[in-house]
Amino acid sequence: MKVCHNHGAMRIITTADFSRPFAERSVVSIGNFDGVHRGHREIFRRIHQYAHAEAATSVAVTFDPHPLQIIHPSRAPLLITSAAQKRALIAESDLDLLVVIPFTSSFASVSAERFVREILVAGLGMRHLVIGHDYAFGRGREGNERLLSRLADELGFVLEVLEPVGEGELIFSSSEVRRLVQAGEVAAVVPMLGRCHRISGRVIHGREIGRSLGFPTANIITDNLLIPADGVYAVWVEALGELHMGACSIGSNPTFDGGGRTIEAFLFDFNAPLYGQEIALQFVARLRGVTRFPDVGALKEQISRDVTAARALLAAGLPLRQTP
């Protein structure tokens, strides 16, 4: 099945059928690109630059779902971005083409060598391949630097393996972003992602606890997998086409004897109904962990302090995207 659509200037093709070539000559990168962090964006910057110089098509190749979800579900990572978020972020890098290969158990049996010959070279006209330093693909992760060097010589493409990309002591890494977000350290991922960690979801009816306290919250259900640790956060909220300052509580409302884990956002200076709407939360900083308060009065006082602290943090504006 081929599905083609444009995302800005970038074409997106979802297919596993490369019997007809999609490009005559191309500069390619292949990866999971989860989180599209600044290391990934450096790879995209390079392939864009090389493609421009070589009058070739710049192509990123990725998989959906993540290969481990098929091969080894218990080891599959909690993805930083949804498939739609990943496509939108890659589109910002001015590439010509994003190829999304549906990853299935039968595709998992394709050898790395066959993948390079039939898909990258025959299907995409690859003349130049850029990959991250620790990336390997294909059955049994055979598609490593050694195999690729041999095939580059034989098939006549240039192979470039990037050293780890970072800043000072900081290496940009998807697994490190995951670790930090799961620990609640959302401010620490901004320099790696070049933006805030973001989740989006639909506003549903909750237990109305916030409303009873004078702080009506939007309860969201999300398809995003990587949720920050329980706690209270300063967030920017994208709602009804605008950005609003807010605070977000993640946890099980211990003061009210818990219940399931919820994600609730309180939007400052805002009173439009949001039920059924899609909103997105951008996590700027963690204010505190979850606490059980002795009574409702103590909780209300703490929420007021949280709102004041969040306003002060958010007054600096949305942490800006940084160039790679």
C-alpha positions in Angstrom: 0.0 0.0 0.0 1.3 3.4 -1.0 0.1 6.5 0.8 1.4 9.8 -0.4 0.8 13.2 1.0 2.6 16.5 1.3 3.7 17.9 4.6 4.8 21.5 3.7 7.3 21.0 0.9 8.2 17.5 2.0 6.5 14.5 0.4 5.6 11.6 2.7 5.3 8.1 1.2 4.2 5.2 3.3 5.1 2.0 1.5 7.0 -1.3 1.6 6.9 -1.6 -2.2 10.0 -0.3 -3.9 9.5 -2.1 -7.2 9.3 1.3 -8.9 12.1 3.8 -8.0 11.1 6.9 -6.0 14.2 8.9 -6.8 16.9 8.8 -9.4 19.7 9.8 -7.1 19.4 10.6 -3.4 21.2 11.3 -0.2 19.6 9.2 2.5 19.5 8.8 6.3 17.8 5.9 8.0 16.7 5.7 11.6 13.9 5.6 14.1 14.4 9.4 14.8 12.4 9.2 17.9 11.9 12.6 19.5 13.6 14.3 16.4 16.2 15.7 18.8 19.1 18.0 17.9 21.3 15.0 16.9 18.7 13.9 14.4 18.3 17.5 13.1 22.1 17.6 12.5 21.8 14.5 10.4 18.9 16.1 8.4 20.9 19.3 8.0 23.8 17.4 6.5 21.7 15.3 4.1 19.9 18.5 3.0 23.2 20.2 2.4 24.7 17.2 0.5 21.6 16.7 -1.6 21.6 20.4 -2.6 25.3 20.2 -3.6 24.8 17.0 -5.5 21.5 17.9 -7.2 20.0 14.9 -5.5 16.8 14.2 -3.4 17.2 14.4 0.4 15.4 11.3 1.9 14.8 10.2 5.5 13.7 6.6 5.9 12.0 5.4 9.1 9.7 2.7 10.3 6.2 2.6 11.8 5.7 1.0 14.3 9.1 1.1 16.0 10.8 -2.3 15.0 11.1 -3.4 18.7 7.3 -3.2 19.0 7.1 -6.1 16.5 10.4 -8.0 17.3 10.6 -7.7 21.1 7.5 -5.8 22.5 8.7 -6.0 26.1 11.9 -4.1 25.1 10.1 -1.5 23.0 10.8 2.1 24.2 8.1 4.5 25.3 8.3 6.7 22.2 9.0 10.4 22.8 6.8 11.4 19.9 3.7 9.9 18.2 4.0 9.0 14.5 2.2 12.2 13.5 4.4 14.4 15.8 7.5 12.8 14.3 6.4 13.4 10.7 5.6 17.1 11.5 9.0 17.6 13.2 11.0 15.9 10.4 9.1 18.1 7.9 10.7 21.2 9.6 14.1 20.1 8.3 13.4 21.0 4.7 13.9 17.4 3.4 12.4 16.4 0.0 11.0 13.0 1.0 10.2 11.0 4.1 9.7 7.3 3.5 7.8 5.5 6.2 8.1 1.7 5.9 5.3 -0.2 7.7 7.2 -2.6 10.0 5.8 -6.1 10.1 7.0 -9.4 11.2 7.7 -10.4 7.6 9.6 -7.2 6.9 11.6 -8.0 10.0 13.1 -11.0 8.2 14.6 -8.9 5.4 18.4 -9.0 5.6 20.3 -5.7 5.9 22.1 -6.4 2.7 18.9 -7.0 0.7 17.4 -3.8 2.3 20.4 -1.7 1.1 20.4 -3.3 -2.4 16.7 -3.4 -3.1 15.3 -0.4 -1.2 18.0 2.1 -0.6 20.0 1.7 -3.9 17.4 0.3 -6.4 14.3 2.0 -4.9 15.7 5.3 -3.8 18.8 5.8 -6.0 21.0 6.2 -3.0 24.4 7.8 -3.7 25.2 8.9 -0.1 24.2 7.5 3.3 24.5 9.3 6.6 23.7 7.5 9.8 24.1 8.1 13.5 27.1 6.5 15.3 25.2 3.7 17.1 22.6 2.9 14.5 22.2 -0.6 13.0 19.2 -2.0 11.1 18.0 -5.1 9.4 17.5 -8.6 10.7 19.7 -9.1 13.8 21.0 -5.6 13.5 23.3 -6.8 10.7 23.2 -3.4 9.0 26.1 -2.0 10.9 29.1 0.1 9.9 31.2 -2.9 8.8 28.5 -4.3 6.4 27.7 -0.8 5.1 31.3 0.0 4.4 31.6 -3.2 2.3 28.4 -2.4 0.4 29.4 1.2 -0.1 32.6 0.1 -1.9 30.7 -2.5 -4.0 27.6 -0.4 -4.9 29.3 2.9 -5.2 27.7 5.1 -2.5 29.4 7.3 0.1 28.9 6.2 3.7 29.2 8.7 6.5 28.8 7.6 10.2 28.3 10.7 12.4 30.1 10.9 15.7 27.8 11.5 18.7 26.3 15.0 18.4 26.1 17.1 21.5 27.1 20.3 23.3 29.9 20.3 25.8 29.4 17.2 28.0 25.8 16.7 26.8 25.2 14.1 24.1 21.8 14.3 22.3 20.2 10.9 22.8 16.6 9.6 22.7 17.2 7.2 25.5 18.5 10.0 27.7 15.4 12.1 26.9 13.2 9.2 27.9 15.1 8.7 31.2 14.9 12.4 32.1 11.2 12.8 31.2 10.3 9.6 33.2 12.2 11.2 36.2 10.2 14.4 35.8 13.3 16.4 34.8 11.5 18.1 31.9 13.6 21.2 31.9 16.7 19.1 31.3 15.5 17.8 27.9 14.9 21.2 26.3 18.6 21.6 25.3 18.5 18.1 23.8 15.2 18.4 21.9 15.6 22.1 21.2 12.0 22.4 22.4 9.9 21.3 25.3 8.6 17.8 25.7 5.1 17.8 24.3 2.0 15.6 24.7 -1.4 16.1 23.1 -4.8 14.6 23.8 -8.5 15.1 24.0 -10.2 16.8 26.9 -12.6 14.5 28.7 -14.9 14.8 31.8 -13.0 14.1 35.0 -14.0 14.0 38.6 -14.4 17.8 38.7 -12.2 18.1 41.7 -10.3 21.1 40.4 -13.5 22.9 39.7 -14.7 22.3 43.3 -11.5 23.9 44.5 -11.8 27.0 42.2 -9.2 25.7 39.7 -11.1 24.1 36.9 -8.8 21.7 35.0 -8.9 20.1 31.6 -8.5 16.3 32.0 -6.9 14.8 29.0 -6.5 11.3 27.5 -3.5 11.0 25.3 -2.0 8.5 22.8 1.5 9.8 23.7 3.4 7.1 25.6 6.1 9.1 27.3 4.4 10.8 30.2 6.4 12.8 32.8 6.7 11.4 36.4 3.9 12.2 38.8 4.0 15.8 39.9 3.0 19.4 39.2 4.5 21.2 36.2 4.6 24.6 34.6 3.3 24.2 31.1 2.4 26.0 28.0 -1.0 24.8 26.7 -2.0 24.9 23.0 -5.8 25.2 23.0 -8.2 26.6 20.5 -5.4 27.8 18.3 -3.6 29.8 21.0 -0.9 29.3 23.6 -1.9 29.8 27.2 0.1 29.7 30.4 -0.8 26.8 32.7 0.0 24.3 35.4 -0.4 20.5 34.9 -0.8 17.9 37.6 0.0 14.3 36.8 -0.9 11.6 39.3 -3.8 10.0 41.2 -5.1 12.9 43.5 -3.9 11.3 46.8 -5.7 14.0 48.9 -9.0 12.7 47.4 -8.0 9.0 47.9 -6.6 8.6 44.4 -8.2 6.8 41.6 -6.5 6.2 38.3 -3.5 8.3 37.1 -4.8 11.5 35.5 -3.3 14.4 33.5 -5.0 17.6 34.4 -4.1 21.1 33.1 -5.3 24.4 34.7 -5.1 27.2 32.1 -4.5 30.6 33.6 -6.9 33.5 32.7 -9.0 31.2 30.5 -12.6 30.1 30.8 -13.8 28.7 27.4 -15.2 25.2 27.4 -12.7 22.6 26.2 -14.6 19.3 26.4 -13.9 17.2 23.3 -11.2 19.5 22.1 -7.6 18.4 21.3 -5.1 20.3 23.3 -1.3 20.0 23.7 0.9 20.5 26.7 4.5 21.7 26.5 6.4 20.9 29.8 8.7 23.7 30.9 9.6 22.7 34.4 8.6 20.5 37.3 7.4 22.5 40.3 7.0 19.7 42.9 6.1 16.0 43.4 2.7 14.8 44.3 1.8 15.2 48.0 -1.1 14.1 50.1 -2.5 17.2 52.0 -4.2 17.0 55.4 -7.3 18.9 54.1 -8.8 20.7 51.2 -7.7 24.2 52.6 -4.0 23.2 52.6 -4.3 21.8 49.0 -5.9 25.1 47.8 -3.1 27.1 49.3 -0.5 24.9 47.7 -2.3 25.2 44.3 -2.2 29.0 44.6 1.5 28.8 45.3 2.0 26.5 42.3 0.1 28.9 40.0 2.3 31.8 41.2 5.5 29.8 40.7 4.4 28.6 37.2 3.5 32.2 36.1 7.0 33.4 37.2 8.7 30.6 35.2 6.5 31.0 32.1 6.9 34.8 32.1 10.2 34.2 30.1 8.1 32.8 27.2 8.2 29.5 25.5 11.8 27.9 25.5 12.9 28.5 22.0 13.9 25.9 19.4 17.6 25.9 19.0 19.4 25.2 15.8 21.2 21.8 15.7 
